[in-house]
Amino acid sequence: MVRAIVFSGGRGSGALVRLLAANPAVELTVAINGYDDGKSTGEVRRYLGNCLGPSDFRKNASTIAATRKSCPEALVQLLDHRLPEPCTREDALAALRSIEAGAAAAGPAAPKVAALAEQLPSATRAALREALAAFEADLATGRDHFNFTDCAVGNLVFAGHFLLAGRDFNAAVDRYSALVGIPPGVIMDVTDGANAVLVALDRSGALLASEADIVDAGRRNHIQEIFLVDAPLKEAERGEVELRAAIAAHEKPLRLNPALLPRIDAADLIVYAPGTQHSSLLPSYLTPGLGSRIARNLHAAKVLVTNLHEDAEIPDASAVEIVEKALWYLREKGANALPAPCLISHYLINDPEHVERETPYIPLGSLQRLEDPRLVRIANWEDAATGRHDAARVIVPFVEALAARERRPRVAVLLLETDSRDKLAQSVIEAARAGLANVAVEPTFFYASDASLPSELTSALPFATQNVRANGAREDVAAFRTAVAAGAFEYVVLFESSGMYRGEDLVGLLGLLRGGRVDAAWGSRRLSSQDVRESYRVRFEKSPLAGAISALGSQALSLATLALFGRYVTDTLSGVRAVRREALERAGFALDDKALNHRLIGLVLGSGGELFETPVHFLSMSPEQAKRTTVGEGLRALGALISGRLSRA
């Protein structure tokens, strides 16, 4: 399961949220702020007095519910339905009562509302009426008027839940989510739900006194800085110095939503979505303690997706400036010196193929200002020329990589040359002692021996073992092959258990297979230079010339891999190696073939696969015990490499 958090606004991140919500392997949380105060959500906030804006929560709830089909489609349509323009109080109440009374209710909006309500189960209609009745009861007190014109029905339902929850905004979010079949924790407020007003100073020092002013499409607002205050400001005629003093006097002390903290800690993927930056996204990042909490999670991928096009509140901004703004607010306006990679691990910056458009694309900006190029991903992230992000290109690679990180490949470890039960036991004991149980793979050890390992040992091992001894060497190979096929293993490890190699090195080798990314892992003796020198000293003490020829021969095979594939494999003759099962099958599963290593290398590198090397330690063996590669065998090995290269061509 991939645990994902999306810092979102309203509909700007809809494509990303839909894709994640539709994936059953993703546990999704959408974190939103409620500082929206435009249109009907602003009227709800004005009327209730101490309520954040419900619109972005409603829009995300509709997106997720429609994607998951967690409630009837008619319910989503009803909640998103807007009352007519204009709409009197009498017409609005008639429409709301038609949810219960049916089409008999009078008024221009009632038939549409009633038609949608008739498609709902009675329990759902009753839940809607309960929330709306709470709002009507408050309205009946006459303490204030309410303008119903162009108001979303869902915002009125949310207002009712806010009142039913004792004016606890975050409890109202959970109640509203439950109405559309979404469990608690999927849609969350970034803060503890306390009311606050978003204001900004523009580049000239003038006040933008509301979120609606900040996103006003009729003007190009060059925002200098945003603030959250405890009440609307009426300071538009003052200069910047006086305005900053007034803002400081009214600045709202915010607190993180405590229910969001464990989700941040456990997240595998954190997405800073595109959208209206200064109204929907940056105010969330400004929440005290949010950046520090995100920085503590070192295992998550943290992806910032920059906008494709200009908005009214980011005119003339570049993608680099969006990145810098996000970092500045996550650092609480520079108060915390948190390293950028702790906050954002990937900047997804759009480089469009199409530049002629009525709404200008956001330029890249001065990329050299982003210090670490490893964090930058530049591509055309747009879905054709729609103006929307291609959610699959943006998010799926991260989800797949994170899911692979949790996946445990099945690995068959074939222990070869196991006539000695003591040597066999030493190999498996060393692997267990070195911590193979902690490696994210599922290994099974196979061996062919006249004497099976005792149950006292096998029952204590953290992995399964199986003796496949048949009636001869050829039959043993067939038994190995049958066991591997029956177990549906992804990888096969070939480990020479003669005593030259140490079982503990299987831990490093199998660690490379975690997640299933590599195609082959090779244990290299040459990377352990001290062991190499000692081995040559013992094996060729009486014949330095033979030692020189041996060294040159092995180097020649390594140079051949470089010449043929552009990849220098330091120890092609290693007795510790792992490959995908398909490669071993293509090589004929010829475990007794002296050129098998080179056939495997040719198959992997010839098909463009990934081959990683890791050091392995080995023990020097006497010339009588050591197996030497003859000139003829070396030539056959070279031929196998060439064959792999030709097959690629």
C-alpha positions as CSV (number, residue, x, y, z in Angstrom):
1,M,0.0,0.0,0.0
2,V,1.3,3.4,-1.0
3,R,0.3,6.1,1.5
4,A,-0.1,9.4,-0.4
5,I,-0.8,13.0,0.7
6,V,-1.9,15.6,-1.8
7,F,-1.8,19.3,-0.8
8,S,-4.6,20.5,-3.0
9,G,-6.9,23.4,-3.7
10,G,-10.2,23.0,-5.4
11,R,-10.4,21.6,-8.9
12,G,-6.8,22.5,-10.0
13,S,-5.5,19.1,-8.9
14,G,-8.6,17.2,-9.9
15,A,-6.8,14.9,-12.4
16,L,-4.1,13.9,-9.9
17,V,-6.7,13.3,-7.2
18,R,-8.9,11.2,-9.5
19,L,-6.0,9.0,-10.5
20,L,-4.8,8.4,-7.0
21,A,-8.4,7.9,-5.7
22,A,-9.0,5.3,-8.3
23,N,-6.0,3.2,-7.4
24,P,-6.8,0.6,-4.7
25,A,-3.1,0.3,-3.9
26,V,-3.0,3.9,-2.7
27,E,-4.2,5.2,0.7
28,L,-5.1,8.8,-0.2
29,T,-5.3,11.9,2.0
30,V,-6.1,15.3,0.4
31,A,-5.0,18.1,2.6
32,I,-6.7,21.5,2.0
33,N,-7.1,24.9,3.7
34,G,-10.4,26.7,4.0
35,Y,-9.4,30.3,3.3
36,D,-11.6,30.6,0.2
37,D,-14.1,33.4,0.6
38,G,-15.4,34.0,-2.9
39,K,-19.0,33.5,-4.2
40,S,-21.2,31.2,-2.1
41,T,-18.5,29.9,0.2
42,G,-17.7,33.5,1.1
43,E,-21.4,34.1,1.9
44,V,-21.4,30.9,4.1
45,R,-18.4,32.2,5.9
46,R,-19.9,35.7,6.4
47,Y,-23.2,34.3,7.7
48,L,-21.7,31.8,10.1
49,G,-19.1,34.2,11.3
50,N,-16.4,31.7,12.5
51,C,-16.4,29.1,9.8
52,L,-13.7,28.4,7.2
53,G,-14.7,28.1,3.5
54,P,-16.4,24.7,2.5
55,S,-16.1,24.9,-1.3
56,D,-12.7,23.2,-1.8
57,F,-13.6,20.5,0.6
58,R,-16.9,20.0,-1.2
59,K,-15.2,19.9,-4.6
60,N,-12.6,17.3,-3.6
61,A,-15.3,15.2,-1.9
62,S,-17.3,15.3,-5.2
63,T,-14.2,14.3,-7.2
64,I,-13.3,11.4,-4.9
65,A,-16.9,10.2,-4.5
66,A,-17.5,10.2,-8.3
67,T,-14.2,8.4,-8.9
68,R,-14.8,5.7,-6.3
69,K,-18.6,5.6,-6.9
70,S,-19.0,5.7,-3.1
71,C,-22.4,7.3,-3.3
72,P,-25.2,7.7,-6.0
73,E,-24.1,9.9,-8.9
74,A,-27.3,12.0,-8.3
75,L,-26.1,12.9,-4.8
76,V,-22.8,14.4,-6.2
77,Q,-24.9,16.3,-8.8
78,L,-27.3,17.6,-6.2
79,L,-24.5,18.8,-3.9
80,D,-22.7,20.6,-6.7
81,H,-26.0,22.0,-8.1
82,R,-26.1,25.8,-7.8
83,L,-29.3,27.7,-7.0
84,P,-30.4,30.1,-9.8
85,E,-29.2,33.7,-10.2
86,P,-31.0,35.6,-8.7
87,C,-32.6,33.4,-6.0
88,T,-34.9,34.7,-3.3
89,R,-35.0,33.2,0.2
90,E,-38.4,31.8,-0.4
91,D,-37.4,30.1,-3.7
92,A,-34.2,28.7,-2.0
93,L,-36.1,27.2,0.9
94,A,-38.7,25.7,-1.4
95,A,-35.9,24.0,-3.4
96,L,-34.2,22.7,-0.3
97,R,-37.5,21.4,1.1
98,S,-38.3,19.7,-2.2
99,I,-35.6,17.1,-1.2
100,E,-38.2,15.8,1.2
101,A,-41.5,17.1,-0.3
102,G,-40.7,16.1,-3.9
103,A,-41.5,18.1,-7.1
104,A,-44.7,19.4,-5.5
105,A,-42.7,22.2,-3.9
106,A,-42.9,25.5,-5.6
107,G,-40.1,27.7,-7.0
108,P,-37.9,27.9,-10.0
109,A,-35.1,25.7,-8.4
110,A,-37.3,23.1,-6.8
111,P,-38.0,20.8,-9.8
112,K,-34.3,20.2,-10.6
113,V,-33.4,19.6,-6.9
114,A,-36.5,17.4,-6.5
115,A,-35.6,15.3,-9.6
116,L,-32.1,14.6,-8.3
117,A,-33.4,13.9,-4.7
118,E,-35.9,11.4,-6.0
119,Q,-33.0,9.2,-7.3
120,L,-31.6,8.9,-3.8
121,P,-32.3,6.3,-1.0
122,S,-34.6,7.5,1.7
123,A,-31.8,7.4,4.3
124,T,-29.7,9.7,2.2
125,R,-32.6,12.2,1.7
126,A,-33.1,12.1,5.5
127,A,-29.4,12.9,6.1
128,L,-29.6,15.8,3.7
129,R,-32.7,17.2,5.3
130,E,-31.2,16.9,8.8
131,A,-28.2,19.1,7.8
132,L,-30.4,21.5,5.9
133,A,-32.9,21.7,8.8
134,A,-30.1,22.8,11.1
135,F,-29.2,25.6,8.7
136,E,-32.8,26.6,8.3
137,A,-33.3,26.7,12.1
138,D,-30.4,29.0,12.5
139,L,-31.7,31.2,9.6
140,A,-35.1,31.3,11.4
141,T,-33.5,33.1,14.4
142,G,-33.4,36.2,12.2
143,R,-30.0,37.2,13.4
144,D,-28.8,37.8,9.8
145,H,-29.9,37.5,6.2
146,F,-28.4,35.0,3.7
147,N,-27.9,35.6,0.0
148,F,-28.8,32.3,-1.8
149,T,-28.0,33.5,-5.3
150,D,-25.7,31.1,-7.2
151,C,-25.1,29.1,-3.9
152,A,-24.0,25.5,-4.2
153,V,-26.4,23.2,-2.4
154,G,-23.4,21.3,-0.9
155,N,-22.2,24.5,0.8
156,L,-25.6,24.8,2.6
157,V,-25.4,21.1,3.6
158,F,-21.9,21.7,4.9
159,A,-23.1,24.7,6.9
160,G,-25.7,22.5,8.5
161,H,-23.1,19.9,9.4
162,F,-20.9,22.7,10.9
163,L,-23.8,23.7,13.2
164,L,-24.6,20.1,14.0
165,A,-21.0,19.5,15.0
166,G,-21.0,22.4,17.5
167,R,-19.2,24.7,15.1
168,D,-16.2,22.3,14.9
169,F,-15.0,22.7,11.3
170,N,-12.9,19.6,11.0
171,A,-15.7,17.5,12.5
172,A,-18.0,19.0,9.8
173,V,-15.5,17.9,7.2
174,D,-15.7,14.3,8.4
175,R,-19.6,14.4,8.6
176,Y,-19.8,15.8,5.0
177,S,-17.3,13.2,3.8
178,A,-19.4,10.4,5.4
179,L,-22.5,11.7,3.6
180,V,-20.8,10.9,0.2
181,G,-19.3,7.6,1.4
182,I,-15.8,8.8,2.1
183,P,-14.2,7.6,5.4
184,P,-12.5,10.1,7.8
185,G,-9.0,11.0,7.0
186,V,-9.3,11.1,3.2
187,I,-10.2,14.8,3.1
188,M,-8.5,16.8,5.8
189,D,-8.1,20.4,6.8
190,V,-4.4,21.4,7.2
191,T,-5.1,23.2,10.4
192,D,-7.1,22.5,13.5
193,G,-10.1,24.3,11.9
194,A,-9.8,27.7,13.5
195,N,-11.1,30.5,11.4
196,A,-8.7,32.8,9.7
197,V,-8.7,35.4,6.8
198,L,-6.2,35.3,4.0
199,V,-4.8,38.7,3.0
200,A,-1.8,39.8,0.9
201,L,0.4,42.7,0.0
202,D,1.1,43.2,-3.7
203,R,4.4,44.3,-5.1
204,S,3.5,48.0,-4.7
205,G,2.7,47.4,-1.0
206,A,-1.1,47.7,-1.5
207,L,-3.5,45.5,0.5
208,L,-5.5,42.7,-1.1
209,A,-8.0,42.3,1.7
210,S,-9.5,38.9,0.9
211,E,-8.8,35.6,-1.0
212,A,-11.3,36.8,-3.6
213,D,-9.2,39.9,-4.2
214,I,-6.0,37.7,-4.6
215,V,-7.5,35.5,-7.3
216,D,-9.5,38.2,-9.1
217,A,-9.2,37.3,-12.7
218,G,-9.9,40.9,-13.8
219,R,-6.5,42.1,-12.6
220,R,-2.9,40.9,-12.6
221,N,-1.8,40.7,-9.0
222,H,1.9,40.5,-8.4
223,I,1.8,39.2,-4.9
224,Q,4.7,40.1,-2.6
225,E,3.6,38.2,0.6
226,I,0.5,36.5,2.1
227,F,-0.7,36.5,5.7
228,L,-3.4,34.9,7.8
229,V,-5.3,37.3,10.2
230,D,-8.0,36.8,12.7
231,A,-10.6,39.2,11.0
232,P,-11.0,41.2,7.8
233,L,-8.8,44.3,7.6
234,K,-10.1,47.7,6.6
235,E,-6.7,49.3,6.0
236,A,-6.7,49.8,2.2
237,E,-5.8,53.5,2.3
238,R,-2.7,53.1,4.5
239,G,0.9,52.8,3.3
240,E,2.8,49.5,3.4
241,V,4.5,50.2,6.8
242,E,1.2,50.9,8.5
243,L,-0.4,47.9,6.8
244,R,2.3,45.5,8.0
245,A,1.9,46.8,11.5
246,A,-1.9,46.3,11.3
247,I,-1.4,42.8,9.9
248,A,1.1,41.9,12.6
249,A,-1.4,43.1,15.2
250,H,-4.1,40.8,13.8
251,E,-1.9,37.8,12.7
252,K,-3.7,34.5,13.5
253,P,-1.7,31.9,15.4
254,L,-2.5,28.7,13.5
255,R,-2.0,25.1,14.6
256,L,-1.5,22.0,12.5
257,N,-4.4,19.6,12.4
258,P,-3.2,16.9,14.9
259,A,-5.0,14.2,13.0
260,L,-2.8,15.0,9.9
261,L,0.5,14.5,11.7
262,P,0.6,10.7,11.8
263,R,-0.3,10.7,8.1
264,I,2.6,13.0,7.2
265,D,4.9,10.7,9.3
266,A,3.7,7.6,7.5
267,A,3.4,9.0,4.0
268,D,5.3,7.4,1.1
269,L,4.4,10.1,-1.4
270,I,3.7,13.8,-0.7
271,V,2.4,15.8,-3.7
272,Y,2.4,19.6,-3.8
273,A,-0.3,19.9,-6.5
274,P,-0.7,22.7,-9.0
275,G,-3.4,25.3,-8.6
276,T,-3.9,28.8,-7.5
277,Q,-0.7,29.3,-5.6
278,H,-1.3,32.3,-3.3
279,S,-4.9,31.4,-2.4
280,S,-5.0,27.6,-2.3
281,L,-1.5,26.2,-1.9
282,L,1.0,28.5,-0.3
283,P,-1.3,29.3,2.7
284,S,-1.3,25.6,3.5
285,Y,2.5,25.5,3.4
286,L,2.6,28.6,5.7
287,T,1.0,26.6,8.6
288,P,3.5,26.6,11.5
289,G,5.3,23.3,11.9
290,L,4.2,21.8,8.6
291,G,7.5,22.1,6.9
292,S,9.4,20.7,9.9
293,R,7.0,17.8,10.1
294,I,7.4,17.0,6.4
295,A,11.2,17.3,6.8
296,R,11.2,14.6,9.4
297,N,9.8,12.0,7.0
298,L,12.9,11.0,5.1
299,H,11.5,8.0,3.3
300,A,8.8,9.8,1.3
301,A,9.0,11.1,-2.3
302,K,8.0,14.7,-2.1
303,V,6.9,16.0,-5.5
304,L,6.1,19.6,-6.4
305,V,4.2,19.9,-9.6
306,T,4.4,23.5,-11.1
307,N,1.6,25.1,-13.0
308,L,1.3,24.9,-16.7
309,H,-0.3,28.4,-17.3
310,E,-0.4,31.8,-15.7
311,D,-3.1,32.7,-13.2
312,A,-4.2,36.1,-12.2
313,E,-2.2,35.8,-9.0
314,I,1.1,34.6,-10.6
315,P,1.4,36.8,-13.7
316,D,4.9,36.8,-15.2
317,A,6.0,34.1,-12.7
318,S,8.4,31.4,-13.7
319,A,8.4,27.8,-12.6
320,V,11.6,28.4,-10.7
321,E,9.9,31.2,-8.8
322,I,7.0,28.9,-7.9
323,V,9.5,26.4,-6.4
324,E,11.3,29.1,-4.5
325,K,8.0,30.5,-3.1
326,A,6.9,27.0,-2.0
327,L,10.2,26.5,-0.2
328,W,10.0,29.9,1.4
329,Y,6.6,29.3,2.9
330,L,7.4,25.7,4.0
331,R,10.4,27.3,5.8
332,E,7.9,29.6,7.5
333,K,9.0,32.6,5.5
334,G,12.6,31.7,5.9
335,A,12.5,31.3,9.7
336,N,13.7,27.6,9.4
337,A,16.9,26.7,7.5
338,L,15.5,23.4,6.4
339,P,17.4,21.8,3.4
340,A,15.4,21.8,0.2
341,P,15.6,18.0,-0.3
342,C,14.0,17.5,3.1
343,L,10.9,19.4,1.9
344,I,10.8,18.7,-1.8
345,S,12.6,15.8,-3.5
346,H,11.4,16.4,-7.1
347,Y,10.5,19.6,-8.9
348,L,8.3,18.7,-11.9
349,I,8.7,21.7,-14.3
350,N,6.8,21.9,-17.5
351,D,8.6,22.6,-20.8
352,P,5.7,22.9,-23.3
353,E,6.0,21.8,-26.9
354,H,3.2,24.3,-27.8
355,V,4.0,28.0,-27.1
356,E,1.2,29.7,-29.1
357,R,-1.7,30.0,-26.7
358,E,-4.1,32.6,-25.5
359,T,-3.2,31.8,-21.9
360,P,0.6,32.0,-21.7
361,Y,2.6,29.0,-20.5
362,I,4.7,29.6,-17.4
363,P,8.4,29.9,-18.4
364,L,11.1,27.7,-16.9
365,G,13.0,30.6,-15.3
366,S,16.6,30.7,-14.2
367,L,17.2,27.0,-13.6
368,Q,20.7,27.6,-12.2
369,R,19.0,29.1,-9.1
370,L,17.9,25.6,-8.2
371,E,21.1,24.4,-6.7
372,D,20.8,20.7,-7.1
373,P,19.9,19.4,-10.6
374,R,19.1,16.0,-9.1
375,L,15.8,17.4,-7.9
376,V,14.7,18.8,-11.2
377,R,12.5,16.9,-13.7
378,I,11.8,18.9,-16.9
379,A,9.3,17.6,-19.5
380,N,6.1,18.4,-21.2
381,W,3.7,17.3,-18.4
382,E,0.5,18.5,-20.2
383,D,-2.2,16.2,-21.4
384,A,-2.0,17.1,-25.1
385,A,-3.0,20.7,-25.4
386,T,-5.8,20.6,-22.8
387,G,-4.3,22.9,-20.3
388,R,-4.4,20.1,-17.7
389,H,-1.6,17.9,-16.4
390,D,-1.3,14.4,-17.7
391,A,-1.8,12.8,-14.3
392,A,-0.5,9.4,-15.4
393,R,2.8,10.8,-16.5
394,V,3.1,13.0,-13.4
395,I,2.2,10.5,-10.7
396,V,2.2,6.9,-11.9
397,P,6.1,6.5,-12.0
398,F,6.3,7.5,-8.4
399,V,3.5,5.2,-7.3
400,E,5.0,2.3,-9.2
401,A,8.4,2.9,-7.8
402,L,7.1,3.2,-4.3
403,A,5.0,0.1,-4.7
404,A,8.0,-1.8,-6.0
405,R,9.9,-0.7,-2.9
406,E,7.4,-2.6,-0.8
407,R,7.4,-5.6,-3.2
408,R,9.4,-8.6,-2.1
409,P,10.7,-10.6,-5.1
410,R,10.7,-14.4,-4.8
411,V,14.3,-15.6,-5.2
412,A,15.5,-19.2,-5.7
413,V,19.1,-19.6,-4.3
414,L,20.7,-22.6,-5.9
415,L,23.6,-23.8,-3.8
416,L,26.1,-25.6,-6.1
417,E,28.9,-28.0,-5.2
418,T,27.3,-29.2,-2.1
419,D,28.7,-32.7,-1.6
420,S,30.0,-31.6,1.8
421,R,27.1,-31.2,4.3
422,D,29.4,-29.1,6.6
423,K,30.2,-26.7,3.8
424,L,26.5,-26.5,2.8
425,A,25.5,-25.8,6.4
426,Q,28.2,-23.2,6.7
427,S,26.8,-21.3,3.7
428,V,23.2,-21.1,5.0
429,I,24.3,-20.3,8.6
430,E,26.5,-17.4,7.4
431,A,23.6,-16.1,5.3
432,A,21.2,-16.3,8.3
433,R,23.7,-14.8,10.7
434,A,24.4,-11.9,8.4
435,G,20.7,-10.8,8.5
436,L,19.2,-12.2,5.3
437,A,15.9,-12.2,7.0
438,N,16.0,-8.4,7.0
439,V,16.4,-8.1,3.2
440,A,13.1,-7.4,1.3
441,V,13.1,-10.6,-0.7
442,E,11.5,-14.0,-0.2
443,P,14.4,-16.5,-0.7
444,T,14.2,-20.3,-0.9
445,F,17.5,-22.3,-0.8
446,F,17.8,-25.3,-3.0
447,Y,20.7,-27.8,-2.9
448,A,21.5,-31.3,-4.3
449,S,23.2,-33.5,-1.7
450,D,23.2,-37.1,-0.5
451,A,22.8,-35.8,3.1
452,S,20.0,-33.4,3.8
453,L,20.4,-30.6,6.3
454,P,19.2,-31.7,9.8
455,S,15.8,-30.5,10.9
456,E,17.3,-28.8,14.0
457,L,19.1,-26.4,11.6
458,T,16.4,-26.0,8.9
459,S,13.6,-25.3,11.5
460,A,15.7,-22.4,12.9
461,L,16.6,-20.8,9.6
462,P,14.6,-17.7,8.6
463,F,14.1,-19.1,5.0
464,A,13.0,-22.3,3.5
465,T,15.5,-25.0,2.2
466,Q,14.9,-28.0,-0.1
467,N,17.1,-30.9,-1.2
468,V,16.5,-31.7,-4.8
469,R,19.0,-34.6,-5.1
470,A,18.2,-36.9,-8.0
471,N,20.2,-39.8,-9.5
472,G,23.1,-37.9,-11.1
473,A,24.4,-34.5,-12.2
474,R,22.2,-34.2,-15.2
475,E,19.1,-35.2,-13.2
476,D,20.1,-32.8,-10.4
477,V,20.0,-29.9,-12.9
478,A,16.6,-31.0,-14.1
479,A,15.4,-31.1,-10.5
480,F,16.7,-27.6,-9.9
481,R,14.9,-26.4,-13.0
482,T,11.6,-28.1,-12.0
483,A,11.8,-26.6,-8.5
484,V,12.4,-23.1,-9.9
485,A,9.5,-23.3,-12.3
486,A,7.2,-24.7,-9.7
487,G,8.0,-21.8,-7.3
488,A,7.3,-19.0,-9.8
489,F,10.5,-17.3,-8.8
490,E,11.5,-14.0,-10.3
491,Y,15.2,-14.4,-9.7
492,V,17.7,-17.2,-9.5
493,V,20.9,-17.0,-7.5
494,L,23.8,-19.3,-8.4
495,F,26.1,-19.7,-5.4
496,E,29.2,-21.9,-5.4
497,S,29.1,-23.5,-2.0
498,S,32.6,-25.1,-2.2
499,G,34.0,-23.0,0.6
500,M,35.6,-20.3,-1.5
501,Y,32.7,-17.9,-1.1
502,R,31.0,-16.7,2.1
503,G,27.3,-17.1,2.6
504,E,27.2,-13.6,4.3
505,D,27.7,-12.0,0.9
506,L,24.3,-13.3,-0.2
507,V,22.8,-10.5,1.9
508,G,24.4,-7.8,-0.2
509,L,23.7,-9.6,-3.4
510,L,20.0,-10.2,-2.7
511,G,19.7,-6.6,-1.4
512,L,20.3,-5.4,-5.0
513,L,17.2,-7.4,-6.1
514,R,14.9,-5.5,-3.7
515,G,12.0,-4.0,-5.6
516,G,12.8,-6.0,-8.8
517,R,14.5,-3.2,-10.6
518,V,17.8,-4.9,-11.7
519,D,18.1,-7.7,-14.2
520,A,21.3,-9.2,-12.8
521,A,23.5,-8.8,-9.7
522,W,27.1,-10.0,-9.9
523,G,29.4,-10.7,-7.0
524,S,32.9,-9.4,-7.9
525,R,36.0,-10.8,-6.3
526,R,38.1,-8.2,-8.0
527,L,36.4,-5.4,-6.0
528,S,38.0,-7.1,-2.9
529,S,41.6,-6.3,-4.0
530,Q,43.3,-7.7,-0.9
531,D,41.5,-11.1,-1.4
532,V,42.6,-11.1,-5.0
533,R,46.3,-10.5,-4.2
534,E,46.2,-13.3,-1.5
535,S,44.5,-15.7,-3.9
536,Y,47.0,-15.2,-6.6
537,R,49.9,-15.6,-4.1
538,V,48.5,-18.9,-2.8
539,R,47.4,-20.4,-6.1
540,F,50.4,-19.3,-8.3
541,E,53.2,-19.2,-5.8
542,K,55.1,-21.9,-7.8
543,S,54.1,-20.6,-11.3
544,P,54.1,-16.7,-11.5
545,L,53.8,-17.0,-15.3
546,A,50.6,-19.0,-15.0
547,G,49.3,-16.4,-12.6
548,A,50.1,-13.6,-15.0
549,I,48.3,-15.5,-17.8
550,S,45.3,-16.1,-15.6
551,A,45.1,-12.4,-14.6
552,L,45.4,-11.3,-18.2
553,G,42.8,-13.8,-19.4
554,S,40.2,-12.6,-16.8
555,Q,41.0,-9.0,-17.6
556,A,40.6,-9.7,-21.3
557,L,37.0,-11.1,-20.7
558,S,36.2,-8.0,-18.7
559,L,37.6,-5.7,-21.4
560,A,35.4,-7.7,-23.9
561,T,32.3,-6.7,-22.0
562,L,33.4,-3.1,-22.2
563,A,34.1,-3.3,-25.9
564,L,30.9,-5.2,-26.8
565,F,28.4,-3.6,-24.5
566,G,30.0,-0.5,-23.1
567,R,29.8,-2.0,-19.6
568,Y,32.9,-3.1,-17.8
569,V,32.1,-6.3,-15.7
570,T,35.0,-6.7,-13.3
571,D,34.6,-10.4,-12.5
572,T,32.9,-12.3,-15.3
573,L,34.0,-15.7,-13.8
574,S,32.4,-15.1,-10.4
575,G,30.7,-18.0,-8.6
576,V,28.1,-15.7,-6.9
577,R,25.6,-14.2,-9.3
578,A,21.8,-13.6,-9.7
579,V,19.7,-13.2,-12.8
580,R,16.1,-13.0,-13.7
581,R,14.7,-16.5,-14.1
582,E,13.9,-15.8,-17.8
583,A,17.6,-15.2,-18.6
584,L,18.6,-18.5,-17.1
585,E,15.9,-20.3,-19.1
586,R,17.1,-18.6,-22.3
587,A,20.6,-19.8,-21.5
588,G,19.3,-23.4,-21.4
589,F,19.6,-23.7,-17.5
590,A,23.0,-25.2,-18.3
591,L,24.4,-25.1,-14.7
592,D,27.4,-27.3,-15.7
593,D,28.3,-25.1,-18.7
594,K,31.7,-23.4,-18.2
595,A,30.5,-20.5,-20.4
596,L,27.2,-20.0,-18.5
597,N,28.3,-16.8,-16.8
598,H,29.2,-15.2,-20.1
599,R,26.0,-16.4,-21.8
600,L,24.0,-14.8,-19.0
601,I,26.1,-11.5,-19.2
602,G,25.6,-11.5,-23.0
603,L,21.8,-12.1,-22.6
604,V,21.4,-9.4,-20.0
605,L,23.6,-6.7,-21.5
606,G,22.6,-7.6,-25.0
607,S,19.0,-6.9,-24.2
608,G,19.8,-3.5,-22.6
609,G,19.3,-4.9,-19.1
610,E,20.7,-3.5,-15.8
611,L,23.6,-5.5,-14.2
612,F,24.9,-4.3,-10.9
613,E,28.1,-5.5,-9.2
614,T,28.8,-5.9,-5.5
615,P,32.0,-6.9,-3.7
616,V,32.2,-10.5,-2.4
617,H,34.9,-11.9,-0.2
618,F,36.4,-15.2,-0.9
619,L,39.0,-17.6,0.6
620,S,42.2,-18.5,-1.1
621,M,42.3,-22.2,-2.1
622,S,45.3,-24.4,-2.9
623,P,46.2,-25.1,-6.5
624,E,44.9,-28.7,-6.0
625,Q,41.5,-27.5,-4.9
626,A,41.1,-24.4,-7.1
627,K,39.3,-24.7,-10.4
628,R,41.2,-23.0,-13.3
629,T,39.8,-21.7,-16.5
630,T,41.6,-23.2,-19.5
631,V,42.4,-21.2,-22.6
632,G,39.8,-23.1,-24.5
633,E,37.2,-22.3,-21.9
634,G,38.2,-18.7,-22.0
635,L,37.7,-18.7,-25.8
636,R,34.3,-20.3,-25.4
637,A,33.4,-17.6,-22.9
638,L,34.5,-14.9,-25.3
639,G,32.3,-16.5,-28.0
640,A,29.3,-16.4,-25.7
641,L,29.8,-12.7,-25.1
642,I,30.1,-12.1,-28.9
643,S,27.0,-14.1,-29.5
644,G,25.1,-11.9,-27.0
645,R,26.3,-8.8,-28.8
646,L,25.2,-10.1,-32.2
647,S,21.8,-11.1,-30.9
648,R,21.3,-7.5,-29.8
649,A,22.3,-6.2,-33.2
